[in-house]
Amino acid sequence: MMVDDVEETRPTYAVLRQRMLSLAARRGADKSFCPSEVARSFGKNWTDLMPRIHQVAEQLCAERLLEYQKGGISHGQNRPSGAYRLCLVPDDGN
């Protein structure tokens, strides 16, 4: 799905959330992704989406559906400073 500059066509929180979870599921539990990959999937004005992408990531991490990573190290639900990646929360076997 591609969007243009018109505010009304910007993806909703629910669409961003689903896109993020879908990408995480496609990558699998042992692979991470950059939040900008989600934003870029919506087209040329992807940078405008980054603040909202960060909000969605924060919520998904708070719900323990995703976790933050930086330098290959898990930061769990604590967003590290600077650039970070996201991945599925490892299954604890329960």
Disulfide bonds with the S-S distance in Angstrom:
none
